[in-house]
Amino acid sequence: MSKFVPDASSARWVIIASHRTARPDQTIKSDERCDLCPFCAGNEALTPNETYRIGEGEADKSGWEVRVIPNKYPITDQHEVIIHAPDDTKDLHELPLEHIAKVFQAYKQRFNFYKENGQVLIFCNRGEHAGASVKHPHSQLVVIPAQINLDTLVREPLNNLVEEHEFFNIYCPDFSQWPYEVWIAPKADGGLFGDITDEQIQDLAKLYQKILKRLEDVHKRENLTKHEFGYNFYIHPKENWYLRIIPRFIHRAGFELGTGLSVNVVDPATAAKELRSKEDEIEELMDKLKKLQK
């Protein structure tokens, strides 16, 4: 069981989850470590019984495309792992677009399954320095009691637009705390993530794949870190939801930890400009020329 400890002076909370020290760590190379991945197809017996799947076959057997299981080392009492695909060689944005949409469908199903139990946070850690301990790509879902004060951001104003689409905007908020931080937010106000339609999921999957590939290009081009491409993302658990993507191009150090202030070494306006496609820039230029001719 996890324990929630409040700080009365700041209204913040800490979760004590000492059982998580037993988590497997595939980032540590050891002759004694078993290389058998519990998230790979054929190894279903190594995990707790699944709670949800997309794909064919019996429960806890091969044939699944997306698989959801309880986390053996939970942060909170309700904590699940969403395994993106049987293939452990491809990150989420490297999967076919229709498969990415299935992962987001699984997010929606599990969000709605748990939403009456508390605040549902869906998040992903990609890369060792982003907090991933199992290399097989996966996301996680935790349910946090409603009375716990979450220090998550409300939706930021729409500035530094990267792309505008039918249902969503991609932008780099002025308040970006990390270099090349990107938000994907619905155009409509209000609503929880669980309200998303199938048509919107298709659009979200496409935009997610597109922006992650551009961020990976930035990682290769700018050489801001010696680590592999890594990032975190989460889906805001409350109304006016958004998907926040945080590339891990820098580390947080003593100043940030000591002050609570973030130092962003890349202006969000510059980041947005770099993340726009050349086609978008040409289209924007043509629009300006048309306006000048009127």
KOLLUM-950935 format. One record per residue (C-alpha): residue number from 0; x negated, y, z. Coordinates in nm, 4 decimals, m for minus. Example, Ala and Ser with C-alpha at 12.3 -4.5 7.8 and 13.67 -1.06 7.14 Angstrom:
dovo num 0 X m1.2300 Y m0.4500 Z 0.7800
dovo num 1 X m1.3670 Y m0.1060 Z 0.7140
***
This chain:
dovo num 0 X 0.0000 Y 0.0000 Z 0.0000
dovo num 1 X m0.1161 Y 0.3524 Z m0.0784
dovo num 2 X m0.1062 Y 0.6255 Z 0.1850
dovo num 3 X m0.0135 Y 0.9898 Z 0.1159
dovo num 4 X m0.1928 Y 1.2415 Z 0.3387
dovo num 5 X m0.0799 Y 1.6088 Z 0.3328
dovo num 6 X m0.2887 Y 1.9190 Z 0.4000
dovo num 7 X m0.0464 Y 2.1475 Z 0.5791
dovo num 8 X m0.2494 Y 2.4616 Z 0.5090
dovo num 9 X m0.2573 Y 2.4217 Z 0.1296
dovo num 10 X 0.0538 Y 2.2056 Z 0.0644
dovo num 11 X m0.1714 Y 1.9664 Z m0.1279
dovo num 12 X m0.1841 Y 1.5923 Z m0.0876
dovo num 13 X m0.4453 Y 1.3179 Z m0.1019
dovo num 14 X m0.3683 Y 0.9546 Z m0.1852
dovo num 15 X m0.5684 Y 0.6990 Z 0.0126
dovo num 16 X m0.5937 Y 0.3845 Z m0.2028
dovo num 17 X m0.8947 Y 0.1946 Z m0.0687
dovo num 18 X m0.7934 Y m0.1252 Z m0.2520
dovo num 19 X m0.9010 Y 0.0393 Z m0.5789
dovo num 20 X m1.2675 Y m0.0226 Z m0.4927
dovo num 21 X m1.2046 Y m0.3800 Z m0.6115
dovo num 22 X m1.1293 Y m0.2663 Z m0.9685
dovo num 23 X m1.3370 Y m0.4345 Z m1.2409
dovo num 24 X m1.5887 Y m0.2004 Z m1.3983
dovo num 25 X m1.6865 Y m0.2908 Z m1.7539
dovo num 26 X m1.9193 Y 0.0102 Z m1.7697
dovo num 27 X m2.1661 Y m0.1674 Z m1.5391
dovo num 28 X m2.3924 Y m0.4167 Z m1.7128
dovo num 29 X m2.4483 Y m0.7231 Z m1.4992
dovo num 30 X m2.5302 Y m1.0866 Z m1.5699
dovo num 31 X m2.2766 Y m1.1805 Z m1.3035
dovo num 32 X m1.9898 Y m0.9887 Z m1.4629
dovo num 33 X m1.7382 Y m1.1912 Z m1.6638
dovo num 34 X m1.6933 Y m1.0457 Z m2.0113
dovo num 35 X m1.3485 Y m1.2016 Z m2.0550
dovo num 36 X m1.1160 Y m0.9049 Z m2.1078
dovo num 37 X m0.7786 Y m0.9441 Z m1.9311
dovo num 38 X m0.6131 Y m0.7054 Z m2.1787
dovo num 39 X m0.6975 Y m0.9037 Z m2.4932
dovo num 40 X m0.4453 Y m1.1323 Z m2.6634
dovo num 41 X m0.4772 Y m1.4894 Z m2.5372
dovo num 42 X m0.5781 Y m1.3770 Z m2.1876
dovo num 43 X m0.2277 Y m1.2924 Z m2.0638
dovo num 44 X m0.2649 Y m1.5381 Z m1.7732
dovo num 45 X m0.5355 Y m1.3133 Z m1.6264
dovo num 46 X m0.2895 Y m1.0290 Z m1.5612
dovo num 47 X 0.0252 Y m0.9873 Z m1.3518
dovo num 48 X 0.3489 Y m1.0797 Z m1.5288
dovo num 49 X 0.4381 Y m0.8223 Z m1.7922
dovo num 50 X 0.7231 Y m0.5785 Z m1.7333
dovo num 51 X 0.7798 Y m0.4791 Z m2.0961
dovo num 52 X 0.6543 Y m0.5623 Z m2.4434
dovo num 53 X 0.7006 Y m0.4596 Z m2.8031
dovo num 54 X 0.6493 Y m0.7472 Z m3.0444
dovo num 55 X 0.7368 Y m1.1109 Z m3.0819
dovo num 56 X 0.6698 Y m1.4122 Z m2.8636
dovo num 57 X 0.7549 Y m1.5161 Z m2.5095
dovo num 58 X 0.6785 Y m1.3018 Z m2.2075
dovo num 59 X 0.3167 Y m1.3337 Z m2.0945
dovo num 60 X 0.2235 Y m1.5084 Z m2.4193
dovo num 61 X 0.0510 Y m1.3867 Z m2.7366
dovo num 62 X 0.2529 Y m1.2195 Z m3.0112
dovo num 63 X 0.2891 Y m0.8786 Z m2.8460
dovo num 64 X 0.1987 Y m0.5504 Z m3.0132
dovo num 65 X 0.2238 Y m0.3248 Z m2.7065
dovo num 66 X 0.2186 Y m0.4785 Z m2.3586
dovo num 67 X 0.3009 Y m0.3276 Z m2.0179
dovo num 68 X 0.1862 Y m0.4882 Z m1.6916
dovo num 69 X 0.1654 Y m0.3849 Z m1.3251
dovo num 70 X m0.1722 Y m0.2420 Z m1.2276
dovo num 71 X m0.3511 Y m0.4902 Z m0.9984
dovo num 72 X m0.5222 Y m0.1987 Z m0.8210
dovo num 73 X m0.2466 Y 0.0647 Z m0.7998
dovo num 74 X m0.2912 Y 0.4289 Z m0.7070
dovo num 75 X 0.0741 Y 0.4489 Z m0.6010
dovo num 76 X 0.3213 Y 0.1734 Z m0.5192
dovo num 77 X 0.4607 Y 0.1856 Z m0.8739
dovo num 78 X 0.1730 Y 0.1845 Z m1.1210
dovo num 79 X 0.1665 Y 0.0219 Z m1.4648
dovo num 80 X m0.0836 Y m0.0289 Z m1.7464
dovo num 81 X 0.0269 Y 0.0188 Z m2.1073
dovo num 82 X m0.2046 Y m0.1852 Z m2.3310
dovo num 83 X m0.2020 Y m0.0136 Z m2.6685
dovo num 84 X m0.2729 Y m0.3153 Z m2.8900
dovo num 85 X m0.4237 Y m0.6649 Z m2.8859
dovo num 86 X m0.7244 Y m0.5241 Z m3.0750
dovo num 87 X m0.9785 Y m0.3834 Z m2.8292
dovo num 88 X m1.1973 Y m0.2231 Z m3.0967
dovo num 89 X m0.9680 Y 0.0656 Z m3.1929
dovo num 90 X m0.8775 Y 0.3681 Z m2.9859
dovo num 91 X m0.5154 Y 0.4854 Z m2.9917
dovo num 92 X m0.5662 Y 0.7447 Z m3.2676
dovo num 93 X m0.7480 Y 0.4850 Z m3.4812
dovo num 94 X m0.4462 Y 0.2537 Z m3.4955
dovo num 95 X m0.1957 Y 0.2676 Z m3.7846
dovo num 96 X 0.0537 Y 0.5509 Z m3.7483
dovo num 97 X 0.3503 Y 0.3150 Z m3.7084
dovo num 98 X 0.1703 Y 0.1409 Z m3.4211
dovo num 99 X 0.0948 Y 0.4695 Z m3.2437
dovo num 100 X 0.4681 Y 0.5421 Z m3.2592
dovo num 101 X 0.5343 Y 0.2070 Z m3.0874
dovo num 102 X 0.3023 Y 0.3043 Z m2.8033
dovo num 103 X 0.4953 Y 0.6295 Z m2.7576
dovo num 104 X 0.8190 Y 0.4282 Z m2.7670
dovo num 105 X 0.6814 Y 0.2213 Z m2.4797
dovo num 106 X 0.5963 Y 0.5423 Z m2.2924
dovo num 107 X 0.9546 Y 0.6606 Z m2.3354
dovo num 108 X 1.1068 Y 0.3304 Z m2.2232
dovo num 109 X 0.8948 Y 0.3103 Z m1.9073
dovo num 110 X 0.9442 Y 0.6807 Z m1.8291
dovo num 111 X 1.3209 Y 0.6386 Z m1.8374
dovo num 112 X 1.3000 Y 0.3131 Z m1.6416
dovo num 113 X 1.1289 Y 0.4882 Z m1.3503
dovo num 114 X 1.2525 Y 0.8478 Z m1.3671
dovo num 115 X 1.5087 Y 0.8045 Z m1.0874
dovo num 116 X 1.2345 Y 0.6782 Z m0.8548
dovo num 117 X 1.0213 Y 0.9918 Z m0.8539
dovo num 118 X 0.7855 Y 1.1904 Z m1.0738
dovo num 119 X 0.6625 Y 0.9770 Z m1.3654
dovo num 120 X 0.3142 Y 1.0630 Z m1.4889
dovo num 121 X 0.1794 Y 0.8947 Z m1.8028
dovo num 122 X m0.1924 Y 0.9418 Z m1.8628
dovo num 123 X m0.4880 Y 0.8003 Z m2.0526
dovo num 124 X m0.8596 Y 0.7922 Z m1.9722
dovo num 125 X m1.0862 Y 0.7253 Z m2.2690
dovo num 126 X m1.4583 Y 0.6765 Z m2.2066
dovo num 127 X m1.6654 Y 0.6010 Z m1.8985
dovo num 128 X m1.7171 Y 0.9680 Z m1.8051
dovo num 129 X m1.3412 Y 1.0257 Z m1.8398
dovo num 130 X m1.2653 Y 0.7650 Z m1.5726
dovo num 131 X m1.2029 Y 0.4485 Z m1.7762
dovo num 132 X m1.3235 Y 0.1296 Z m1.6057
dovo num 133 X m1.1845 Y m0.1183 Z m1.8629
dovo num 134 X m1.2989 Y m0.0633 Z m2.2207
dovo num 135 X m0.9908 Y m0.2117 Z m2.3876
dovo num 136 X m0.7884 Y 0.1006 Z m2.4810
dovo num 137 X m0.4896 Y 0.1528 Z m2.2543
dovo num 138 X m0.2778 Y 0.4156 Z m2.0807
dovo num 139 X m0.1292 Y 0.4192 Z m1.7344
dovo num 140 X 0.1962 Y 0.5194 Z m1.5662
dovo num 141 X 0.2318 Y 0.6121 Z m1.2004
dovo num 142 X 0.5410 Y 0.7094 Z m1.0031
dovo num 143 X 0.4817 Y 0.9781 Z m0.7411
dovo num 144 X 0.7442 Y 1.0519 Z m0.4722
dovo num 145 X 0.9576 Y 1.3551 Z m0.5507
dovo num 146 X 0.8521 Y 1.5365 Z m0.2339
dovo num 147 X 0.4844 Y 1.5359 Z m0.3320
dovo num 148 X 0.3713 Y 1.8723 Z m0.4688
dovo num 149 X 0.1930 Y 1.8071 Z m0.7989
dovo num 150 X m0.0700 Y 2.0583 Z m0.9047
dovo num 151 X 0.0224 Y 2.0287 Z m1.2728
dovo num 152 X 0.0597 Y 2.3290 Z m1.5004
dovo num 153 X 0.3902 Y 2.4569 Z m1.6301
dovo num 154 X 0.4044 Y 2.4872 Z m2.0070
dovo num 155 X 0.1627 Y 2.7575 Z m2.1213
dovo num 156 X 0.2705 Y 3.0360 Z m2.3612
dovo num 157 X 0.2244 Y 2.9649 Z m2.7311
dovo num 158 X m0.1040 Y 3.1332 Z m2.8271
dovo num 159 X m0.3912 Y 3.0251 Z m3.0530
dovo num 160 X m0.1717 Y 2.8119 Z m3.2752
dovo num 161 X m0.3417 Y 2.5241 Z m3.4535
dovo num 162 X m0.0392 Y 2.3872 Z m3.6399
dovo num 163 X 0.3368 Y 2.4290 Z m3.6407
dovo num 164 X 0.5661 Y 2.1403 Z m3.7314
dovo num 165 X 0.9347 Y 2.0632 Z m3.7342
dovo num 166 X 0.9594 Y 1.9572 Z m3.3695
dovo num 167 X 0.6230 Y 2.0463 Z m3.2134
dovo num 168 X 0.3496 Y 2.3070 Z m3.1935
dovo num 169 X m0.0195 Y 2.2281 Z m3.1519
dovo num 170 X m0.2124 Y 2.5036 Z m2.9772
dovo num 171 X m0.5046 Y 2.5909 Z m2.7497
dovo num 172 X m0.3591 Y 2.7915 Z m2.4571
dovo num 173 X m0.5342 Y 3.1076 Z m2.3402
dovo num 174 X m0.5520 Y 2.9369 Z m2.0000
dovo num 175 X m0.7463 Y 2.6387 Z m2.1416
dovo num 176 X m0.9714 Y 2.5068 Z m1.8651
dovo num 177 X m1.1794 Y 2.2795 Z m2.0880
dovo num 178 X m1.3579 Y 2.3343 Z m2.4223
dovo num 179 X m1.1273 Y 2.2432 Z m2.7131
dovo num 180 X m0.8370 Y 2.1638 Z m2.4808
dovo num 181 X m0.5263 Y 2.1080 Z m2.6946
dovo num 182 X m0.1561 Y 2.0985 Z m2.6106
dovo num 183 X 0.1235 Y 1.9436 Z m2.8157
dovo num 184 X 0.4533 Y 2.0937 Z m2.6987
dovo num 185 X 0.8117 Y 2.0653 Z m2.8210
dovo num 186 X 0.9550 Y 2.3759 Z m2.9815
dovo num 187 X 1.2741 Y 2.3329 Z m2.7802
dovo num 188 X 1.2767 Y 2.4468 Z m2.4189
dovo num 189 X 1.3877 Y 2.2227 Z m2.1361
dovo num 190 X 1.4161 Y 1.8473 Z m2.1454
dovo num 191 X 1.2080 Y 1.5631 Z m2.0073
dovo num 192 X 0.9743 Y 1.3448 Z m2.2112
dovo num 193 X 1.2281 Y 1.0636 Z m2.1800
dovo num 194 X 1.4743 Y 1.2679 Z m2.3880
dovo num 195 X 1.2546 Y 1.2450 Z m2.6999
dovo num 196 X 1.4257 Y 1.1026 Z m3.0104
dovo num 197 X 1.2901 Y 0.8376 Z m3.2465
dovo num 198 X 1.2413 Y 1.1018 Z m3.5149
dovo num 199 X 1.0451 Y 1.3205 Z m3.2734
dovo num 200 X 0.8302 Y 1.0241 Z m3.1704
dovo num 201 X 0.7281 Y 0.9743 Z m3.5343
dovo num 202 X 0.6279 Y 1.3406 Z m3.5566
dovo num 203 X 0.4434 Y 1.3291 Z m3.2225
dovo num 204 X 0.2488 Y 1.0176 Z m3.3236
dovo num 205 X 0.1389 Y 1.1834 Z m3.6469
dovo num 206 X 0.0257 Y 1.5012 Z m3.4727
dovo num 207 X m0.1527 Y 1.3101 Z m3.1986
dovo num 208 X m0.3486 Y 1.1050 Z m3.4520
dovo num 209 X m0.4344 Y 1.4138 Z m3.6545
dovo num 210 X m0.5639 Y 1.6267 Z m3.3661
dovo num 211 X m0.7620 Y 1.3439 Z m3.2038
dovo num 212 X m0.9458 Y 1.2822 Z m3.5298
dovo num 213 X m1.0312 Y 1.6526 Z m3.5493
dovo num 214 X m1.1540 Y 1.6530 Z m3.1895
dovo num 215 X m1.3697 Y 1.3516 Z m3.2673
dovo num 216 X m1.5151 Y 1.5444 Z m3.5613
dovo num 217 X m1.5953 Y 1.8330 Z m3.3242
dovo num 218 X m1.7722 Y 1.5876 Z m3.0935
dovo num 219 X m1.9901 Y 1.4638 Z m3.3790
dovo num 220 X m2.0567 Y 1.8111 Z m3.5202
dovo num 221 X m2.1134 Y 2.0244 Z m3.2116
dovo num 222 X m2.3114 Y 1.7720 Z m3.0051
dovo num 223 X m2.1809 Y 1.9187 Z m2.6781
dovo num 224 X m2.2419 Y 1.5963 Z m2.4848
dovo num 225 X m2.4690 Y 1.2935 Z m2.5120
dovo num 226 X m2.1832 Y 1.0651 Z m2.4096
dovo num 227 X m1.9538 Y 0.8839 Z m2.6496
dovo num 228 X m1.6343 Y 1.0621 Z m2.7505
dovo num 229 X m1.4161 Y 1.0672 Z m2.4414
dovo num 230 X m1.1032 Y 1.2448 Z m2.3293
dovo num 231 X m0.8067 Y 1.2436 Z m2.0952
dovo num 232 X m0.4474 Y 1.3163 Z m2.1787
dovo num 233 X m0.1310 Y 1.3260 Z m1.9774
dovo num 234 X 0.2371 Y 1.3895 Z m2.0383
dovo num 235 X 0.3860 Y 1.6497 Z m1.8065
dovo num 236 X 0.6338 Y 1.4662 Z m1.5787
dovo num 237 X 0.8857 Y 1.7489 Z m1.5347
dovo num 238 X 1.1101 Y 1.9644 Z m1.7528
dovo num 239 X 0.9554 Y 2.1594 Z m2.0409
dovo num 240 X 0.7203 Y 1.8684 Z m2.0972
dovo num 241 X 0.4057 Y 1.8770 Z m2.3095
dovo num 242 X 0.1163 Y 1.6471 Z m2.3950
dovo num 243 X m0.2161 Y 1.7909 Z m2.2761
dovo num 244 X m0.5386 Y 1.6595 Z m2.4318
dovo num 245 X m0.8668 Y 1.7313 Z m2.2510
dovo num 246 X m1.1839 Y 1.6358 Z m2.4427
dovo num 247 X m1.4665 Y 1.5552 Z m2.1996
dovo num 248 X m1.7394 Y 1.7594 Z m2.3645
dovo num 249 X m1.8684 Y 1.9005 Z m2.0327
dovo num 250 X m1.8971 Y 1.7946 Z m1.6682
dovo num 251 X m1.7491 Y 1.9684 Z m1.3683
dovo num 252 X m2.0173 Y 2.0654 Z m1.1152
dovo num 253 X m2.0620 Y 2.2347 Z m0.7787
dovo num 254 X m1.9246 Y 2.5752 Z m0.8782
dovo num 255 X m1.5979 Y 2.4331 Z m1.0060
dovo num 256 X m1.5616 Y 2.1954 Z m0.7129
dovo num 257 X m1.6474 Y 2.4639 Z m0.4605
dovo num 258 X m1.4242 Y 2.7387 Z m0.5962
dovo num 259 X m1.1423 Y 2.5612 Z m0.7796
dovo num 260 X m1.2249 Y 2.7822 Z m1.0784
dovo num 261 X m1.2805 Y 2.6388 Z m1.4250
dovo num 262 X m1.5532 Y 2.7574 Z m1.6607
dovo num 263 X m1.4613 Y 2.7167 Z m2.0282
dovo num 264 X m1.7614 Y 2.7624 Z m2.2579
dovo num 265 X m1.5504 Y 2.7791 Z m2.5765
dovo num 266 X m1.2979 Y 3.0575 Z m2.6342
dovo num 267 X m0.9546 Y 2.8964 Z m2.6979
dovo num 268 X m0.9051 Y 3.1253 Z m2.9982
dovo num 269 X m1.2293 Y 2.9927 Z m3.1469
dovo num 270 X m1.1313 Y 2.6347 Z m3.0663
dovo num 271 X m0.7942 Y 2.6773 Z m3.2395
dovo num 272 X m0.9590 Y 2.8208 Z m3.5488
dovo num 273 X m1.2051 Y 2.5305 Z m3.5688
dovo num 274 X m0.9265 Y 2.2757 Z m3.5242
dovo num 275 X m0.7135 Y 2.4144 Z m3.8063
dovo num 276 X m0.7414 Y 2.2268 Z m4.1331
dovo num 277 X m0.8805 Y 2.4053 Z m4.4361
dovo num 278 X m0.5426 Y 2.3633 Z m4.6043
dovo num 279 X m0.3778 Y 2.5480 Z m4.3155
dovo num 280 X m0.6261 Y 2.8349 Z m4.3420
dovo num 281 X m0.5657 Y 2.8675 Z m4.7155
dovo num 282 X m0.1886 Y 2.8629 Z m4.6631
dovo num 283 X m0.2175 Y 3.1292 Z m4.3913
dovo num 284 X m0.4304 Y 3.3462 Z m4.6209
dovo num 285 X m0.1794 Y 3.3098 Z m4.9049
dovo num 286 X 0.1047 Y 3.4114 Z m4.6713
dovo num 287 X m0.0860 Y 3.7268 Z m4.5759
dovo num 288 X m0.1472 Y 3.8103 Z m4.9415
dovo num 289 X 0.2219 Y 3.7654 Z m5.0224
dovo num 290 X 0.3161 Y 4.0011 Z m4.7409
dovo num 291 X 0.0696 Y 4.2632 Z m4.8688
dovo num 292 X 0.2222 Y 4.2427 Z m5.2173
dovo num 293 X 0.5754 Y 4.3130 Z m5.0911
***
